[in-house]
Amino acid sequence: MAKKVGLGGDIGDLDQEADRKCEGLVRMQHRRSNYYFTQFLTGYGSYGTFTYGIKKTEMNKCSRCGKDDDREHVFCVCPRWAEERRALKERVITIPETTDIIAYMVEDERKGKTIFDYVVQIMNRKLEGEGV
């Protein structure tokens, strides 16, 4: 049976798969985060969909291709980052969906570090205006 988890109270039973992933993340020696990776995970920061939502910019579209500028677009689709994505794919073979990225990083330390470095590089350059 899965453990009950909570801070000052129960949030319910975790199923076994979720429990396994959480335990893996806790044990993962290569885990780390920073400003850029946190922006990627949360979807907050230098994405047009976020900056438009807080009225910091006048549009939520990518200036390169006109698609909604969100983390899925930046990580998986935007032609601006095609070369970086190609290099990432050579190193990790399969690029995970953004919703699966933590589970993917937990499973393989080398792939996890490679994906982390890719995300940080792209987010850093995007924040500096290079991805605009």
A tleap script that builds the chain and sets N, CA, C and O, in Angstrom:
source leaprc.protein.ff14SB
mol = sequence {
  NMET ALA LYS LYS VAL GLY LEU GLY GLY ASP
  ILE GLY ASP LEU ASP GLN GLU ALA ASP ARG
  LYS CYS GLU GLY LEU VAL ARG MET GLN HIE
  ARG ARG SER ASN TYR TYR PHE THR GLN PHE
  LEU THR GLY TYR GLY SER TYR GLY THR PHE
  THR TYR GLY ILE LYS LYS THR GLU MET ASN
  LYS CYS SER ARG CYS GLY LYS ASP ASP ASP
  ARG GLU HIE VAL PHE CYS VAL CYS PRO ARG
  TRP ALA GLU GLU ARG ARG ALA LEU LYS GLU
  ARG VAL ILE THR ILE PRO GLU THR THR ASP
  ILE ILE ALA TYR MET VAL GLU ASP GLU ARG
  LYS GLY LYS THR ILE PHE ASP TYR VAL VAL
  GLN ILE MET ASN ARG LYS LEU GLU GLY GLU
  GLY CVAL
}
set mol.1.N position { 0.846 -1.187 0.000 }
set mol.1.CA position { 0.000 0.000 0.000 }
set mol.1.C position { 0.883 1.239 0.000 }
set mol.1.O position { 1.917 1.283 0.667 }
set mol.2.N position { 0.471 2.219 -0.740 }
set mol.2.CA position { 1.221 3.466 -0.835 }
set mol.2.C position { 1.138 4.235 0.476 }
set mol.2.O position { 0.185 4.084 1.240 }
set mol.3.N position { 2.129 5.044 0.721 }
set mol.3.CA position { 2.193 5.851 1.931 }
set mol.3.C position { 1.237 7.026 1.820 }
set mol.3.O position { 0.919 7.496 0.727 }
set mol.4.N position { 0.792 7.484 2.971 }
set mol.4.CA position { 0.036 8.730 2.993 }
set mol.4.C position { 1.047 9.853 3.134 }
set mol.4.O position { 2.002 9.759 3.904 }
set mol.5.N position { 0.820 10.911 2.380 }
set mol.5.CA position { 1.782 11.999 2.333 }
set mol.5.C position { 1.063 13.298 2.640 }
set mol.5.O position { -0.083 13.492 2.234 }
set mol.6.N position { 1.719 14.167 3.339 }
set mol.6.CA position { 1.131 15.472 3.564 }
set mol.6.C position { 1.990 16.310 4.480 }
set mol.6.O position { 2.834 15.791 5.209 }
set mol.7.N position { 1.773 17.583 4.439 }
set mol.7.CA position { 2.442 18.510 5.345 }
set mol.7.C position { 1.380 18.994 6.316 }
set mol.7.O position { 0.586 19.880 6.000 }
set mol.8.N position { 1.377 18.410 7.481 }
set mol.8.CA position { 0.389 18.797 8.469 }
set mol.8.C position { -0.971 18.176 8.205 }
set mol.8.O position { -1.944 18.568 8.849 }
set mol.9.N position { -1.079 17.247 7.306 }
set mol.9.CA position { -2.349 16.600 7.012 }
set mol.9.C position { -2.215 15.645 5.853 }
set mol.9.O position { -1.191 15.619 5.171 }
set mol.10.N position { -3.240 14.869 5.633 }
set mol.10.CA position { -3.243 13.890 4.552 }
set mol.10.C position { -3.628 14.527 3.230 }
set mol.10.O position { -4.514 15.379 3.170 }
set mol.11.N position { -2.961 14.111 2.187 }
set mol.11.CA position { -3.430 14.475 0.852 }
set mol.11.C position { -3.896 13.222 0.125 }
set mol.11.O position { -4.154 13.237 -1.079 }
set mol.12.N position { -3.999 12.124 0.898 }
set mol.12.CA position { -4.545 10.908 0.325 }
set mol.12.C position { -3.491 9.887 -0.025 }
set mol.12.O position { -2.291 10.131 0.103 }
set mol.13.N position { -3.960 8.739 -0.470 }
set mol.13.CA position { -3.070 7.652 -0.870 }
set mol.13.C position { -2.520 7.912 -2.251 }
set mol.13.O position { -3.253 8.281 -3.168 }
set mol.14.N position { -1.221 7.717 -2.394 }
set mol.14.CA position { -0.602 7.783 -3.714 }
set mol.14.C position { -0.667 6.403 -4.329 }
set mol.14.O position { -0.472 5.408 -3.630 }
set mol.15.N position { -0.934 6.318 -5.617 }
set mol.15.CA position { -0.872 4.998 -6.235 }
set mol.15.C position { 0.587 4.555 -6.309 }
set mol.15.O position { 1.495 5.367 -6.130 }
set mol.16.N position { 0.807 3.286 -6.568 }
set mol.16.CA position { 2.164 2.740 -6.518 }
set mol.16.C position { 3.092 3.385 -7.537 }
set mol.16.O position { 4.264 3.610 -7.236 }
set mol.17.N position { 2.603 3.685 -8.724 }
set mol.17.CA position { 3.445 4.299 -9.762 }
set mol.17.C position { 3.895 5.696 -9.333 }
set mol.17.O position { 5.070 6.038 -9.462 }
set mol.18.N position { 2.973 6.493 -8.829 }
set mol.18.CA position { 3.327 7.838 -8.363 }
set mol.18.C position { 4.292 7.750 -7.188 }
set mol.18.O position { 5.233 8.537 -7.090 }
set mol.19.N position { 4.059 6.798 -6.303 }
set mol.19.CA position { 4.937 6.603 -5.153 }
set mol.19.C position { 6.349 6.254 -5.616 }
set mol.19.O position { 7.325 6.777 -5.078 }
set mol.20.N position { 6.464 5.371 -6.610 }
set mol.20.CA position { 7.771 4.969 -7.137 }
set mol.20.C position { 8.501 6.168 -7.733 }
set mol.20.O position { 9.699 6.341 -7.510 }
set mol.21.N position { 7.784 6.995 -8.491 }
set mol.21.CA position { 8.414 8.165 -9.105 }
set mol.21.C position { 8.873 9.160 -8.045 }
set mol.21.O position { 9.956 9.735 -8.156 }
set mol.22.N position { 8.057 9.362 -7.024 }
set mol.22.CA position { 8.439 10.291 -5.955 }
set mol.22.C position { 9.675 9.792 -5.218 }
set mol.22.O position { 10.586 10.568 -4.929 }
set mol.23.N position { 9.706 8.504 -4.917 }
set mol.23.CA position { 10.877 7.943 -4.244 }
set mol.23.C position { 12.113 8.079 -5.119 }
set mol.23.O position { 13.198 8.384 -4.623 }
set mol.24.N position { 11.955 7.855 -6.416 }
set mol.24.CA position { 13.078 8.001 -7.344 }
set mol.24.C position { 13.600 9.420 -7.374 }
set mol.24.O position { 14.812 9.635 -7.406 }
set mol.25.N position { 12.707 10.388 -7.365 }
set mol.25.CA position { 13.114 11.793 -7.398 }
set mol.25.C position { 13.859 12.165 -6.122 }
set mol.25.O position { 14.849 12.896 -6.166 }
set mol.26.N position { 13.387 11.666 -4.991 }
set mol.26.CA position { 14.037 11.955 -3.717 }
set mol.26.C position { 15.441 11.355 -3.677 }
set mol.26.O position { 16.368 11.987 -3.170 }
set mol.27.N position { 15.608 10.139 -4.207 }
set mol.27.CA position { 16.911 9.465 -4.196 }
set mol.27.C position { 17.847 9.958 -5.289 }
set mol.27.O position { 19.052 9.713 -5.216 }
set mol.28.N position { 17.333 10.635 -6.285 }
set mol.28.CA position { 18.127 11.012 -7.453 }
set mol.28.C position { 19.280 11.923 -7.039 }
set mol.28.O position { 19.061 13.044 -6.579 }
set mol.29.N position { 20.498 11.441 -7.203 }
set mol.29.CA position { 21.686 12.185 -6.807 }
set mol.29.C position { 21.953 13.373 -7.721 }
set mol.29.O position { 22.570 14.349 -7.293 }
set mol.30.N position { 21.504 13.312 -8.967 }
set mol.30.CA position { 21.798 14.373 -9.918 }
set mol.30.C position { 20.695 15.431 -9.970 }
set mol.30.O position { 20.705 16.296 -10.846 }
set mol.31.N position { 19.755 15.365 -9.044 }
set mol.31.CA position { 18.664 16.339 -9.072 }
set mol.31.C position { 19.198 17.722 -8.715 }
set mol.31.O position { 20.084 17.872 -7.873 }
set mol.32.N position { 18.655 18.686 -9.353 }
set mol.32.CA position { 18.994 20.070 -9.064 }
set mol.32.C position { 17.991 20.935 -9.805 }
set mol.32.O position { 17.275 20.471 -10.693 }
set mol.33.N position { 17.956 22.161 -9.433 }
set mol.33.CA position { 17.110 23.106 -10.142 }
set mol.33.C position { 17.798 24.457 -10.084 }
set mol.33.O position { 18.766 24.650 -9.349 }
set mol.34.N position { 17.297 25.357 -10.845 }
set mol.34.CA position { 17.760 26.732 -10.797 }
set mol.34.C position { 16.657 27.614 -11.353 }
set mol.34.O position { 15.567 27.131 -11.660 }
set mol.35.N position { 16.926 28.868 -11.481 }
set mol.35.CA position { 15.951 29.844 -11.948 }
set mol.35.C position { 15.352 29.451 -13.295 }
set mol.35.O position { 14.132 29.473 -13.461 }
set mol.36.N position { 16.194 29.096 -14.248 }
set mol.36.CA position { 15.736 28.795 -15.602 }
set mol.36.C position { 14.942 27.498 -15.657 }
set mol.36.O position { 13.915 27.427 -16.331 }
set mol.37.N position { 15.407 26.479 -14.958 }
set mol.37.CA position { 14.704 25.200 -14.977 }
set mol.37.C position { 13.359 25.324 -14.268 }
set mol.37.O position { 12.378 24.707 -14.684 }
set mol.38.N position { 13.309 26.110 -13.213 }
set mol.38.CA position { 12.046 26.345 -12.517 }
set mol.38.C position { 11.058 27.067 -13.426 }
set mol.38.O position { 9.871 26.742 -13.428 }
set mol.39.N position { 11.531 28.040 -14.196 }
set mol.39.CA position { 10.651 28.707 -15.163 }
set mol.39.C position { 10.091 27.699 -16.156 }
set mol.39.O position { 8.903 27.727 -16.479 }
set mol.40.N position { 10.943 26.819 -16.633 }
set mol.40.CA position { 10.501 25.806 -17.578 }
set mol.40.C position { 9.432 24.910 -16.960 }
set mol.40.O position { 8.384 24.685 -17.566 }
set mol.41.N position { 9.688 24.399 -15.759 }
set mol.41.CA position { 8.754 23.479 -15.121 }
set mol.41.C position { 7.406 24.121 -14.835 }
set mol.41.O position { 6.366 23.483 -14.999 }
set mol.42.N position { 7.416 25.366 -14.413 }
set mol.42.CA position { 6.175 26.030 -14.017 }
set mol.42.C position { 5.435 26.683 -15.175 }
set mol.42.O position { 4.227 26.903 -15.096 }
set mol.43.N position { 6.152 26.993 -16.247 }
set mol.43.CA position { 5.522 27.713 -17.352 }
set mol.43.C position { 5.471 29.214 -17.106 }
set mol.43.O position { 4.905 29.956 -17.909 }
set mol.44.N position { 6.059 29.665 -16.003 }
set mol.44.CA position { 6.124 31.092 -15.694 }
set mol.44.C position { 7.451 31.633 -16.186 }
set mol.44.O position { 8.439 30.900 -16.237 }
set mol.45.N position { 7.485 32.884 -16.542 }
set mol.45.CA position { 8.751 33.486 -16.944 }
set mol.45.C position { 8.699 34.086 -18.325 }
set mol.45.O position { 7.818 34.890 -18.626 }
set mol.46.N position { 9.635 33.702 -19.165 }
set mol.46.CA position { 9.811 34.385 -20.450 }
set mol.46.C position { 8.999 33.775 -21.592 }
set mol.46.O position { 9.366 33.934 -22.756 }
set mol.47.N position { 7.917 33.089 -21.283 }
set mol.47.CA position { 7.018 32.581 -22.323 }
set mol.47.C position { 5.978 33.645 -22.650 }
set mol.47.O position { 5.461 34.312 -21.753 }
set mol.48.N position { 5.678 33.799 -23.918 }
set mol.48.CA position { 4.669 34.768 -24.326 }
set mol.48.C position { 3.319 34.521 -23.680 }
set mol.48.O position { 2.615 35.469 -23.331 }
set mol.49.N position { 2.946 33.249 -23.516 }
set mol.49.CA position { 1.653 32.953 -22.899 }
set mol.49.C position { 1.595 33.452 -21.457 }
set mol.49.O position { 0.527 33.833 -20.977 }
set mol.50.N position { 2.726 33.453 -20.767 }
set mol.50.CA position { 2.769 33.961 -19.400 }
set mol.50.C position { 2.858 35.485 -19.388 }
set mol.50.O position { 2.081 36.149 -18.702 }
set mol.51.N position { 3.799 36.035 -20.141 }
set mol.51.CA position { 3.997 37.492 -20.112 }
set mol.51.C position { 2.773 38.242 -20.642 }
set mol.51.O position { 2.471 39.345 -20.185 }
set mol.52.N position { 2.080 37.652 -21.593 }
set mol.52.CA position { 0.840 38.256 -22.094 }
set mol.52.C position { -0.232 38.210 -21.002 }
set mol.52.O position { -0.980 39.168 -20.812 }
set mol.53.N position { -0.294 37.089 -20.295 }
set mol.53.CA position { -1.286 36.924 -19.235 }
set mol.53.C position { -1.119 37.914 -18.091 }
set mol.53.O position { -2.099 38.273 -17.438 }
set mol.54.N position { 0.107 38.361 -17.841 }
set mol.54.CA position { 0.333 39.344 -16.774 }
set mol.54.C position { 0.476 40.756 -17.348 }
set mol.54.O position { 0.893 41.689 -16.661 }
set mol.55.N position { 0.121 40.880 -18.613 }
set mol.55.CA position { 0.111 42.168 -19.330 }
set mol.55.C position { 1.492 42.820 -19.437 }
set mol.55.O position { 1.613 44.045 -19.458 }
set mol.56.N position { 2.518 41.988 -19.505 }
set mol.56.CA position { 3.878 42.490 -19.684 }
set mol.56.C position { 4.205 42.644 -21.169 }
set mol.56.O position { 5.019 43.486 -21.546 }
set mol.57.N position { 3.568 41.830 -22.006 }
set mol.57.CA position { 3.748 41.919 -23.457 }
set mol.57.C position { 2.388 42.040 -24.129 }
set mol.57.O position { 1.352 41.785 -23.515 }
set mol.58.N position { 2.406 42.430 -25.395 }
set mol.58.CA position { 1.156 42.656 -26.114 }
set mol.58.C position { 0.649 41.442 -26.874 }
set mol.58.O position { -0.456 41.474 -27.417 }
set mol.59.N position { 1.435 40.370 -26.922 }
set mol.59.CA position { 0.965 39.155 -27.595 }
set mol.59.C position { 1.549 37.915 -26.927 }
set mol.59.O position { 2.573 37.971 -26.247 }
set mol.60.N position { 0.861 36.788 -27.146 }
set mol.60.CA position { 1.321 35.531 -26.552 }
set mol.60.C position { 1.964 34.618 -27.587 }
set mol.60.O position { 2.199 33.441 -27.312 }
set mol.61.N position { 2.247 35.138 -28.756 }
set mol.61.CA position { 2.770 34.337 -29.865 }
set mol.61.C position { 4.290 34.440 -29.956 }
set mol.61.O position { 4.891 35.435 -29.550 }
set mol.62.N position { 4.887 33.391 -30.495 }
set mol.62.CA position { 6.317 33.374 -30.774 }
set mol.62.C position { 6.594 34.328 -31.935 }
set mol.62.O position { 5.926 34.264 -32.967 }
set mol.63.N position { 7.561 35.194 -31.769 }
set mol.63.CA position { 7.875 36.157 -32.829 }
set mol.63.C position { 8.550 35.488 -34.018 }
set mol.63.O position { 8.609 36.073 -35.099 }
set mol.64.N position { 9.058 34.278 -33.838 }
set mol.64.CA position { 9.703 33.548 -34.936 }
set mol.64.C position { 8.705 32.858 -35.850 }
set mol.64.O position { 8.848 32.893 -37.072 }
set mol.65.N position { 7.684 32.225 -35.256 }
set mol.65.CA position { 6.799 31.397 -36.084 }
set mol.65.C position { 5.312 31.663 -35.874 }
set mol.65.O position { 4.485 31.086 -36.580 }
set mol.66.N position { 4.955 32.517 -34.927 }
set mol.66.CA position { 3.556 32.880 -34.735 }
set mol.66.C position { 2.722 31.902 -33.929 }
set mol.66.O position { 1.522 32.122 -33.766 }
set mol.67.N position { 3.307 30.839 -33.422 }
set mol.67.CA position { 2.573 29.867 -32.589 }
set mol.67.C position { 2.541 30.358 -31.145 }
set mol.67.O position { 3.329 31.219 -30.754 }
set mol.68.N position { 1.611 29.794 -30.350 }
set mol.68.CA position { 1.574 30.134 -28.928 }
set mol.68.C position { 2.937 29.840 -28.304 }
set mol.68.O position { 3.472 28.742 -28.451 }
set mol.69.N position { 3.486 30.823 -27.612 }
set mol.69.CA position { 4.821 30.710 -27.017 }
set mol.69.C position { 4.692 30.186 -25.585 }
set mol.69.O position { 4.594 30.959 -24.632 }
set mol.70.N position { 4.695 28.856 -25.456 }
set mol.70.CA position { 4.638 28.211 -24.147 }
set mol.70.C position { 5.771 27.193 -24.041 }
set mol.70.O position { 6.553 27.042 -24.979 }
set mol.71.N position { 5.868 26.502 -22.921 }
set mol.71.CA position { 7.012 25.603 -22.730 }
set mol.71.C position { 7.021 24.456 -23.724 }
set mol.71.O position { 8.095 24.042 -24.160 }
set mol.72.N position { 5.869 23.929 -24.095 }
set mol.72.CA position { 5.805 22.850 -25.082 }
set mol.72.C position { 6.349 23.341 -26.420 }
set mol.72.O position { 7.099 22.632 -27.091 }
set mol.73.N position { 5.970 24.543 -26.798 }
set mol.73.CA position { 6.435 25.128 -28.058 }
set mol.73.C position { 7.954 25.297 -28.054 }
set mol.73.O position { 8.632 24.895 -28.999 }
set mol.74.N position { 8.476 25.886 -26.999 }
set mol.74.CA position { 9.918 26.146 -26.915 }
set mol.74.C position { 10.705 24.839 -26.882 }
set mol.74.O position { 11.685 24.689 -27.612 }
set mol.75.N position { 10.292 23.907 -26.058 }
set mol.75.CA position { 11.043 22.670 -25.866 }
set mol.75.C position { 10.933 21.714 -27.055 }
set mol.75.O position { 11.902 21.034 -27.391 }
set mol.76.N position { 9.775 21.656 -27.686 }
set mol.76.CA position { 9.521 20.595 -28.673 }
set mol.76.C position { 9.319 21.049 -30.114 }
set mol.76.O position { 9.478 20.229 -31.019 }
set mol.77.N position { 8.978 22.304 -30.377 }
set mol.77.CA position { 8.495 22.679 -31.704 }
set mol.77.C position { 9.210 23.859 -32.355 }
set mol.77.O position { 9.510 23.807 -33.548 }
set mol.78.N position { 9.485 24.898 -31.618 }
set mol.78.CA position { 9.936 26.165 -32.200 }
set mol.78.C position { 11.153 25.992 -33.117 }
set mol.78.O position { 12.163 25.417 -32.712 }
set mol.79.N position { 11.051 26.492 -34.349 }
set mol.79.CA position { 12.178 26.380 -35.272 }
set mol.79.C position { 13.421 27.131 -34.791 }
set mol.79.O position { 14.533 26.819 -35.217 }
set mol.80.N position { 13.243 28.114 -33.909 }
set mol.80.CA position { 14.393 28.860 -33.391 }
set mol.80.C position { 15.390 27.932 -32.699 }
set mol.80.O position { 16.597 28.168 -32.751 }
set mol.81.N position { 14.890 26.879 -32.051 }
set mol.81.CA position { 15.734 25.985 -31.265 }
set mol.81.C position { 15.924 24.623 -31.944 }
set mol.81.O position { 16.288 23.655 -31.277 }
set mol.82.N position { 15.689 24.533 -33.228 }
set mol.82.CA position { 15.772 23.254 -33.958 }
set mol.82.C position { 17.163 22.629 -33.878 }
set mol.82.O position { 17.283 21.419 -33.686 }
set mol.83.N position { 18.199 23.424 -34.021 }
set mol.83.CA position { 19.564 22.884 -33.979 }
set mol.83.C position { 19.892 22.333 -32.590 }
set mol.83.O position { 20.480 21.259 -32.465 }
set mol.84.N position { 19.515 23.061 -31.568 }
set mol.84.CA position { 19.743 22.608 -30.199 }
set mol.84.C position { 18.942 21.333 -29.914 }
set mol.84.O position { 19.433 20.417 -29.254 }
set mol.85.N position { 17.706 21.285 -30.418 }
set mol.85.CA position { 16.857 20.110 -30.233 }
set mol.85.C position { 17.445 18.894 -30.955 }
set mol.85.O position { 17.397 17.780 -30.433 }
set mol.86.N position { 17.997 19.104 -32.150 }
set mol.86.CA position { 18.625 18.023 -32.905 }
set mol.86.C position { 19.810 17.459 -32.111 }
set mol.86.O position { 19.971 16.244 -32.006 }
set mol.87.N position { 20.629 18.345 -31.559 }
set mol.87.CA position { 21.778 17.905 -30.754 }
set mol.87.C position { 21.314 17.155 -29.502 }
set mol.87.O position { 21.921 16.158 -29.111 }
set mol.88.N position { 20.246 17.635 -28.884 }
set mol.88.CA position { 19.697 16.946 -27.714 }
set mol.88.C position { 19.227 15.548 -28.096 }
set mol.88.O position { 19.512 14.580 -27.390 }
set mol.89.N position { 18.517 15.441 -29.199 }
set mol.89.CA position { 17.993 14.139 -29.629 }
set mol.89.C position { 19.125 13.152 -29.921 }
set mol.89.O position { 18.985 11.957 -29.658 }
set mol.90.N position { 20.229 13.633 -30.455 }
set mol.90.CA position { 21.383 12.758 -30.691 }
set mol.90.C position { 21.912 12.171 -29.386 }
set mol.90.O position { 22.405 11.044 -29.356 }
set mol.91.N position { 21.805 12.936 -28.323 }
set mol.91.CA position { 22.363 12.492 -27.039 }
set mol.91.C position { 21.392 11.665 -26.205 }
set mol.91.O position { 21.814 10.774 -25.469 }
set mol.92.N position { 20.094 11.950 -26.311 }
set mol.92.CA position { 19.134 11.237 -25.457 }
set mol.92.C position { 18.211 10.308 -26.240 }
set mol.92.O position { 17.427 9.577 -25.635 }
set mol.93.N position { 18.286 10.318 -27.559 }
set mol.93.CA position { 17.502 9.478 -28.465 }
set mol.93.C position { 16.039 9.908 -28.537 }
set mol.93.O position { 15.557 10.266 -29.611 }
set mol.94.N position { 15.336 9.879 -27.429 }
set mol.94.CA position { 13.924 10.256 -27.405 }
set mol.94.C position { 13.757 11.483 -26.522 }
set mol.94.O position { 14.168 11.480 -25.361 }
set mol.95.N position { 13.163 12.515 -27.066 }
set mol.95.CA position { 12.883 13.707 -26.270 }
set mol.95.C position { 11.510 13.517 -25.630 }
set mol.95.O position { 10.524 13.321 -26.340 }
set mol.96.N position { 11.429 13.573 -24.298 }
set mol.96.CA position { 10.146 13.328 -23.630 }
set mol.96.C position { 9.182 14.497 -23.795 }
set mol.96.O position { 9.586 15.622 -24.088 }
set mol.97.N position { 7.906 14.207 -23.601 }
set mol.97.CA position { 6.906 15.266 -23.519 }
set mol.97.C position { 7.239 16.117 -22.293 }
set mol.97.O position { 7.831 15.623 -21.333 }
set mol.98.N position { 6.867 17.370 -22.326 }
set mol.98.CA position { 7.186 18.240 -21.192 }
set mol.98.C position { 6.532 17.749 -19.902 }
set mol.98.O position { 7.077 17.961 -18.818 }
set mol.99.N position { 5.385 17.103 -20.001 }
set mol.99.CA position { 4.710 16.598 -18.805 }
set mol.99.C position { 5.422 15.395 -18.198 }
set mol.99.O position { 5.185 15.061 -17.037 }
set mol.100.N position { 6.288 14.740 -18.964 }
set mol.100.CA position { 6.995 13.544 -18.497 }
set mol.100.C position { 8.456 13.804 -18.154 }
set mol.100.O position { 9.200 12.864 -17.874 }
set mol.101.N position { 8.870 15.045 -18.172 }
set mol.101.CA position { 10.298 15.340 -18.099 }
set mol.101.C position { 10.943 14.918 -16.778 }
set mol.101.O position { 12.065 14.411 -16.784 }
set mol.102.N position { 10.268 15.114 -15.658 }
set mol.102.CA position { 10.852 14.737 -14.369 }
set mol.102.C position { 11.017 13.222 -14.285 }
set mol.102.O position { 12.077 12.742 -13.881 }
set mol.103.N position { 9.998 12.469 -14.654 }
set mol.103.CA position { 10.094 11.005 -14.631 }
set mol.103.C position { 11.230 10.533 -15.530 }
set mol.103.O position { 11.963 9.613 -15.170 }
set mol.104.N position { 11.378 11.146 -16.679 }
set mol.104.CA position { 12.439 10.789 -17.620 }
set mol.104.C position { 13.812 11.086 -17.023 }
set mol.104.O position { 14.739 10.287 -17.160 }
set mol.105.N position { 13.940 12.225 -16.367 }
set mol.105.CA position { 15.212 12.616 -15.766 }
set mol.105.C position { 15.587 11.706 -14.601 }
set mol.105.O position { 16.767 11.439 -14.375 }
set mol.106.N position { 14.591 11.232 -13.866 }
set mol.106.CA position { 14.834 10.351 -12.731 }
set mol.106.C position { 15.390 9.008 -13.191 }
set mol.106.O position { 16.239 8.419 -12.522 }
set mol.107.N position { 14.911 8.529 -14.331 }
set mol.107.CA position { 15.282 7.196 -14.807 }
set mol.107.C position { 16.738 7.068 -15.242 }
set mol.107.O position { 17.315 5.986 -15.133 }
set mol.108.N position { 17.343 8.146 -15.732 }
set mol.108.CA position { 18.694 8.039 -16.291 }
set mol.108.C position { 19.472 9.311 -15.976 }
set mol.108.O position { 19.139 10.390 -16.465 }
set mol.109.N position { 20.504 9.178 -15.161 }
set mol.109.CA position { 21.267 10.344 -14.714 }
set mol.109.C position { 21.882 11.119 -15.878 }
set mol.109.O position { 21.807 12.347 -15.909 }
set mol.110.N position { 22.482 10.425 -16.824 }
set mol.110.CA position { 23.127 11.096 -17.957 }
set mol.110.C position { 22.091 11.850 -18.794 }
set mol.110.O position { 22.295 13.014 -19.140 }
set mol.111.N position { 20.991 11.190 -19.115 }
set mol.111.CA position { 19.942 11.847 -19.898 }
set mol.111.C position { 19.323 12.998 -19.110 }
set mol.111.O position { 18.995 14.043 -19.673 }
set mol.112.N position { 19.167 12.798 -17.810 }
set mol.112.CA position { 18.609 13.854 -16.970 }
set mol.112.C position { 19.470 15.102 -16.978 }
set mol.112.O position { 18.955 16.213 -17.099 }
set mol.113.N position { 20.770 14.929 -16.851 }
set mol.113.CA position { 21.686 16.073 -16.876 }
set mol.113.C position { 21.679 16.732 -18.252 }
set mol.113.O position { 21.711 17.959 -18.351 }
set mol.114.N position { 21.638 15.932 -19.309 }
set mol.114.CA position { 21.624 16.475 -20.668 }
set mol.114.C position { 20.376 17.318 -20.901 }
set mol.114.O position { 20.461 18.408 -21.468 }
set mol.115.N position { 19.228 16.824 -20.471 }
set mol.115.CA position { 17.981 17.573 -20.636 }
set mol.115.C position { 17.998 18.828 -19.779 }
set mol.115.O position { 17.588 19.896 -20.233 }
set mol.116.N position { 18.467 18.707 -18.550 }
set mol.116.CA position { 18.575 19.877 -17.680 }
set mol.116.C position { 19.423 20.961 -18.351 }
set mol.116.O position { 19.020 22.123 -18.405 }
set mol.117.N position { 20.586 20.582 -18.856 }
set mol.117.CA position { 21.485 21.549 -19.501 }
set mol.117.C position { 20.838 22.189 -20.728 }
set mol.117.O position { 20.998 23.387 -20.960 }
set mol.118.N position { 20.108 21.395 -21.512 }
set mol.118.CA position { 19.401 21.913 -22.691 }
set mol.118.C position { 18.366 22.963 -22.278 }
set mol.118.O position { 18.324 24.060 -22.834 }
set mol.119.N position { 17.546 22.616 -21.309 }
set mol.119.CA position { 16.499 23.533 -20.851 }
set mol.119.C position { 17.112 24.826 -20.327 }
set mol.119.O position { 16.649 25.914 -20.669 }
set mol.120.N position { 18.145 24.718 -19.502 }
set mol.120.CA position { 18.783 25.909 -18.930 }
set mol.120.C position { 19.386 26.778 -20.029 }
set mol.120.O position { 19.245 28.000 -20.000 }
set mol.121.N position { 20.052 26.160 -20.991 }
set mol.121.CA position { 20.645 26.921 -22.104 }
set mol.121.C position { 19.566 27.684 -22.879 }
set mol.121.O position { 19.716 28.877 -23.141 }
set mol.122.N position { 18.493 27.004 -23.240 }
set mol.122.CA position { 17.425 27.634 -24.019 }
set mol.122.C position { 16.752 28.741 -23.216 }
set mol.122.O position { 16.544 29.841 -23.729 }
set mol.123.N position { 16.410 28.459 -21.963 }
set mol.123.CA position { 15.717 29.457 -21.149 }
set mol.123.C position { 16.606 30.670 -20.893 }
set mol.123.O position { 16.117 31.800 -20.899 }
set mol.124.N position { 17.885 30.459 -20.669 }
set mol.124.CA position { 18.820 31.562 -20.471 }
set mol.124.C position { 18.866 32.442 -21.718 }
set mol.124.O position { 18.754 33.665 -21.627 }
set mol.125.N position { 19.028 31.824 -22.865 }
set mol.125.CA position { 19.102 32.579 -24.117 }
set mol.125.C position { 17.772 33.254 -24.434 }
set mol.125.O position { 17.749 34.373 -24.947 }
set mol.126.N position { 16.677 32.587 -24.133 }
set mol.126.CA position { 15.351 33.167 -24.369 }
set mol.126.C position { 15.148 34.394 -23.480 }
set mol.126.O position { 14.653 35.425 -23.937 }
set mol.127.N position { 15.527 34.278 -22.231 }
set mol.127.CA position { 15.379 35.390 -21.297 }
set mol.127.C position { 16.225 36.590 -21.715 }
set mol.127.O position { 15.825 37.738 -21.522 }
set mol.128.N position { 17.387 36.318 -22.285 }
set mol.128.CA position { 18.255 37.398 -22.752 }
set mol.128.C position { 17.778 37.998 -24.072 }
set mol.128.O position { 18.403 38.921 -24.595 }
set mol.129.N position { 16.681 37.482 -24.610 }
set mol.129.CA position { 16.112 38.050 -25.825 }
set mol.129.C position { 16.553 37.386 -27.102 }
set mol.129.O position { 16.142 37.794 -28.188 }
set mol.130.N position { 17.388 36.361 -26.991 }
set mol.130.CA position { 17.888 35.690 -28.185 }
set mol.130.C position { 16.800 34.879 -28.882 }
set mol.130.O position { 16.855 34.671 -30.093 }
set mol.131.N position { 15.819 34.427 -28.122 }
set mol.131.CA position { 14.750 33.626 -28.713 }
set mol.131.C position { 13.587 34.442 -29.212 }
set mol.131.O position { 12.591 33.888 -29.676 }
set mol.132.N position { 13.696 35.736 -29.124 }
set mol.132.CA position { 12.606 36.621 -29.540 }
set mol.132.C position { 12.587 36.767 -31.034 }
set mol.132.O position { 11.738 37.475 -31.575 }
savepdb mol mol.pdb
quit
